[in-house]
Amino acid sequence: MIRDGDWVLHDYDFHTKRQVWRRSNPDGSDTYRTDYHVDEILSENHADRMDNQGKRMGEWAKIASVPLTLHYSQLAAAQNQKDSQYIDKWLAENPAFKTR
């Protein structure tokens, strides 16, 4: 049994390194938390930012790389509504995902 404080490792995906943790609550219910490995994405984003320094931004320029789980949970609705102001604010608050 692998523990992280009150959390117990419930499931692990060796390919994606996704971890699902379970915590038992005093009322008998369980709470689940999912952790995603994003080190490679953050490293690639940093390298892209360094490569893009001083370059002009044109149309169809890659400005960020975000894990799909974050995209669907925090950005997809804004993208569907063409709410670029929200996306710009989110990227300003999460600059590690920016590539420019």
N, C-alpha and C positions, 0 to 999 in steps of 0.2 A: 504494500500500500504506500503510495507516494502522497505526501501532505505538503500543503502550503498554508500554514496556520490552521484555520478551521476548515479549509478546503481540502478535498480528497480528489486525486486525479481519477476521472470517470472514463475518459476516452482520449486516445492519442493517435493522430494520423502521421505516420512516419514520412509520407511523401510531402505533405504540406506543412508539417510540424504544428498543426492545429491541436490545441489542448482544450478539453472540456473538463471543467472542475465542478464538483458538487459539494454543497454545504447543507447540512441538516439544520433546520430551524427549530427553535423551542416549541413551536406549535405543531411539530410533526411533518411540516411541509419541507420540500427541498428547493434550494436555489441553485441555478446553474450559471456558470460563467464560462465564456469561450475566449481563449487567448490565441492570437494569430502571430506567426513569425513574420516580421516585416523588415528584418535587418537587411536582406538583400535588396529590397525595393529602395530603402533609404540610402543604401550605399550607391546604387545605380543613380538615384536622383542627385546625390551629391556630385558624382562624377559628371553627370549631364550639366549641372549648374556651373561647374568649373569650365567645361568645354564651351558653354554658351556665353560666358562673360564677354561683354563688349560686342556681341553680335546683335544685329537688328532682329526684331521680332516681326515675322511676316505672317501671312495667312497660313493656316494649317500648321502652325508651329506647336510642337508639344510643349505644354506649359506645366504639366504635372503628371505624376504617376501615382495612383491611389489603389490600394487593394480593393477588390470587388466588394468585399463585405462592407467596407467603409463607404464605397460609392453607393451601394444600394441602401444602406441604412441612413446616410447623412447627405448625399448629394443628388441622387437620382431624381427625386421629386423636383428639386430646384432646376435641374437640367431640363426635365420635361416641360417645366413652366418657363424656360428660358430666363431664369432669374440669375443673371450673371452677377448682380450685386451680392447676392447671398454666397455664390461660389467664390467670388473674389474675397469676401470677408472670411469665409471658411479657410481658404488658402493662406490668408494673412495670419490667421490664428494657428495654422498647422504648416509652417513654412518648410518642414522637412520633406513634404510631398511635392514641392515645387521643383521643376527642372529648369526654370528660367528665373 
